[in-house]
């Protein structure tokens, strides 16, 4: 008596999906089932990437970014129980997480809005560097246009900016160690790229959304006042 494997072997080009058994688990998926499975896979992949990194950049992961646009509603429904929501910045090519409306309304006014930054509050030096980098990014967009090109910054320029607010450490080696340590921490939040061989880095577009610009400006003003009047505390 011939079994199913004998039939498949003898038929040569016959695929598993053509076996004449309407109750077999080996039957081919319908087009509708295949489409639903693809959608589910895309939503899952995008959600996992967002929960891991907090954002998607079109320039770096175009397929996932496109899926985020296509399944925006489904993703927000999935993220809602976590008090998170998906926002899209199509001009800059960004899909990123924000804290849900209900939770954000309950927070204090100076709370960071980006979920990855909320996991660990930034210290003074980190917050200062975010403010400086954001100024560099805004200046780039004002000159080149929103979403045009990359905002590139020299490490040496950032060293000089930090010195204006925090003072000098006494040696170039210490200054470089301080700025590289801070940049490494912010890189983990997706705000900057690696420092390249030319001592340059890219400020990532997500920096336009991670914090309240008015609060960052107040921080710079307070630190500038502190630097000009070292014997007086912050107001």
C-alpha positions as CSV (number, residue, x, y, z in Angstrom):
1,X,0.0,0.0,0.0
2,X,1.4,3.3,-1.0
3,X,1.8,6.0,1.7
4,X,1.8,9.8,1.3
5,X,5.6,9.9,1.0
6,X,5.5,7.4,-1.8
7,X,2.9,9.5,-3.6
8,X,5.1,12.7,-3.2
9,X,8.2,10.9,-4.4
10,X,6.5,9.3,-7.4
11,X,4.9,12.6,-8.5
12,X,8.3,14.3,-8.7
13,X,7.2,17.9,-9.3
14,X,4.1,17.8,-7.1
15,X,4.3,20.0,-4.1
16,X,3.1,19.3,-0.6
17,X,0.3,21.8,-1.1
18,X,-1.3,19.7,-3.9
19,X,-1.9,16.6,-1.9
20,X,-5.5,15.6,-2.3
21,X,-6.5,15.7,1.4
22,X,-8.8,18.6,2.4
23,X,-8.2,18.0,6.1
24,X,-4.4,17.9,5.8
25,X,-2.4,20.5,7.9
26,X,0.0,20.7,4.9
27,X,-2.5,22.6,2.7
28,X,-1.4,26.0,1.3
29,X,-2.5,29.2,3.0
30,X,-5.1,31.3,1.3
31,X,-4.0,34.7,0.0
32,X,-6.0,36.4,2.8
33,X,-4.2,34.3,5.5
34,X,-0.8,35.0,3.9
35,X,-1.5,38.7,3.9
36,X,-2.6,38.7,7.5
37,X,0.5,36.8,8.5
38,X,2.7,39.3,6.7
39,X,1.0,42.2,8.4
40,X,1.3,40.6,11.8
41,X,5.0,40.0,11.2
42,X,5.6,43.6,10.1
43,X,3.8,45.0,13.1
44,X,5.7,42.7,15.4
45,X,9.1,43.6,13.9
46,X,8.3,47.4,14.1
47,X,7.0,47.2,17.7
48,X,10.1,45.2,18.8
49,X,12.5,47.7,17.2
50,X,10.6,50.7,18.7
51,X,10.6,49.2,22.2
52,X,14.3,48.4,21.9
53,X,15.6,51.6,20.5
54,X,12.7,54.1,20.8
55,X,12.9,55.2,17.2
56,X,13.2,54.3,13.5
57,X,15.1,56.3,10.9
58,X,14.0,56.1,7.3
59,X,17.6,56.5,6.2
60,X,18.9,53.6,8.3
61,X,15.9,51.1,8.3
62,X,13.7,52.0,5.3
63,X,11.6,48.8,5.3
64,X,10.7,49.0,9.0
65,X,10.0,52.8,8.7
66,X,7.7,52.1,5.7
67,X,5.9,49.4,7.8
68,X,5.5,51.9,10.6
69,X,3.7,54.3,8.3
70,X,1.5,51.6,6.9
71,X,0.5,50.2,10.3
72,X,0.4,53.4,12.4
73,X,-3.0,52.7,13.8
74,X,-2.4,49.1,14.7
75,X,0.9,50.0,16.4
76,X,-0.7,52.7,18.5
77,X,-3.3,50.2,19.6
78,X,-0.6,47.7,20.6
79,X,1.5,50.4,22.5
80,X,-1.4,51.9,24.4
81,X,-1.3,49.5,27.4
82,X,2.3,50.5,27.9
83,X,1.3,54.3,28.0
84,X,3.3,54.8,24.8
85,X,2.3,56.1,21.4
86,X,3.9,56.2,18.0
87,X,4.6,59.6,16.3
88,X,5.8,60.1,12.7
89,X,7.9,63.0,11.5
90,X,7.8,62.4,7.7
91,X,9.8,65.5,6.9
92,X,12.8,64.2,8.9
93,X,12.0,60.5,8.1
94,X,11.5,59.5,11.8
95,X,9.1,57.2,13.6
96,X,9.5,57.4,17.4
97,X,7.9,56.6,20.7
98,X,6.4,59.2,23.0
99,X,4.8,58.9,26.4
100,X,1.1,58.6,26.3
101,X,-1.1,61.6,26.9
102,X,-2.5,60.5,30.2
103,X,0.9,59.7,31.8
104,X,2.5,62.9,30.3
105,X,-0.2,65.1,31.8
106,X,0.6,63.7,35.2
107,X,4.3,64.5,35.0
108,X,6.1,67.7,36.0
109,X,6.7,70.3,33.4
110,X,10.4,69.6,32.8
111,X,10.0,65.8,32.3
112,X,11.8,64.4,29.2
113,X,9.3,63.2,26.6
114,X,11.4,60.5,25.0
115,X,10.8,57.1,26.7
116,X,14.5,56.1,26.4
117,X,15.6,59.3,28.1
118,X,13.0,58.8,30.8
119,X,14.5,55.5,31.9
120,X,17.5,57.3,33.3
121,X,17.3,61.0,34.1
122,X,20.3,62.9,32.6
123,X,22.8,64.6,34.8
124,X,23.8,68.3,34.4
125,X,26.6,67.6,32.0
126,X,24.5,65.3,29.8
127,X,21.6,67.8,29.7
128,X,24.0,70.6,28.8
129,X,25.4,68.6,25.9
130,X,21.9,67.8,24.7
131,X,21.1,71.5,24.7
132,X,24.3,72.3,22.8
133,X,23.7,69.6,20.2
134,X,20.2,70.6,19.7
135,X,21.3,74.2,19.0
136,X,23.7,72.8,16.4
137,X,21.0,70.7,14.8
138,X,18.5,73.7,14.7
139,X,21.2,75.9,13.1
140,X,21.9,73.2,10.5
141,X,18.2,73.0,9.6
142,X,17.8,76.7,9.4
143,X,20.7,76.8,6.9
144,X,20.1,73.6,4.9
145,X,16.4,73.1,5.4
146,X,14.4,70.7,7.5
147,X,15.2,67.0,6.6
148,X,18.0,68.0,4.3
149,X,21.4,66.4,4.8
150,X,23.1,65.5,8.1
151,X,24.0,67.8,10.9
152,X,27.8,67.3,11.4
153,X,29.7,68.6,14.4
154,X,33.4,68.6,15.3
155,X,34.4,67.2,18.7
156,X,36.7,70.1,19.2
157,X,33.8,72.6,18.8
158,X,31.8,70.7,21.5
159,X,34.8,70.8,23.8
160,X,34.9,74.6,23.4
161,X,31.2,74.9,24.1
162,X,31.4,72.8,27.2
163,X,34.3,74.9,28.5
164,X,32.1,78.1,28.2
165,X,29.6,76.7,30.7
166,X,31.6,74.2,32.8
167,X,35.1,75.7,32.8
168,X,38.4,74.1,31.8
169,X,39.7,70.8,33.3
170,X,43.3,71.7,33.0
171,X,44.5,69.5,30.1
172,X,43.5,68.6,26.5
173,X,43.4,64.9,27.4
174,X,41.0,65.4,30.2
175,X,38.8,67.6,28.1
176,X,38.7,65.0,25.3
177,X,37.9,62.2,27.8
178,X,35.0,64.2,29.2
179,X,33.4,65.0,25.9
180,X,33.9,61.5,24.5
181,X,32.4,59.9,27.6
182,X,29.3,62.2,27.4
183,X,28.9,61.5,23.6
184,X,29.1,57.7,24.3
185,X,26.2,58.1,26.8
186,X,24.1,60.1,24.4
187,X,24.8,57.7,21.6
188,X,23.1,55.0,23.6
189,X,19.9,57.2,23.4
190,X,20.2,57.4,19.6
191,X,21.0,61.2,19.7
192,X,24.4,61.1,18.1
193,X,26.5,58.8,15.9
194,X,30.0,57.3,16.5
195,X,32.9,59.8,16.4
196,X,34.7,59.1,13.1
197,X,38.4,59.2,12.2
198,X,38.2,62.9,11.5
199,X,36.8,63.7,15.0
200,X,33.4,64.4,13.6
201,X,30.0,63.1,14.5
202,X,26.4,63.3,13.3
203,X,23.6,64.7,15.4
204,X,20.6,62.5,14.9
205,X,17.2,64.0,13.9
206,X,15.5,62.6,17.0
207,X,17.1,65.3,19.0
208,X,14.4,67.7,17.6
209,X,11.8,65.8,19.6
210,X,13.5,64.5,22.8
211,X,13.1,67.5,25.1
212,X,11.2,70.7,25.5
213,X,13.3,73.4,23.7
214,X,12.2,76.1,26.2
215,X,13.6,74.1,29.1
216,X,16.9,73.5,27.3
217,X,17.2,77.2,26.6
218,X,16.5,78.0,30.3
219,X,19.2,75.5,31.2
220,X,21.7,77.3,29.0
221,X,20.8,80.7,30.3
222,X,21.1,79.5,33.9
223,X,24.5,77.9,33.3
224,X,25.7,81.0,31.4
225,X,24.7,83.2,34.3
226,X,26.5,80.8,36.7
227,X,29.7,80.9,34.6
228,X,29.6,84.7,34.6
229,X,29.0,84.9,38.4
230,X,30.8,81.9,40.0
231,X,30.0,83.0,43.5
232,X,26.3,82.9,43.0
233,X,24.1,79.8,42.9
234,X,21.5,79.0,40.3
235,X,18.2,80.7,40.8
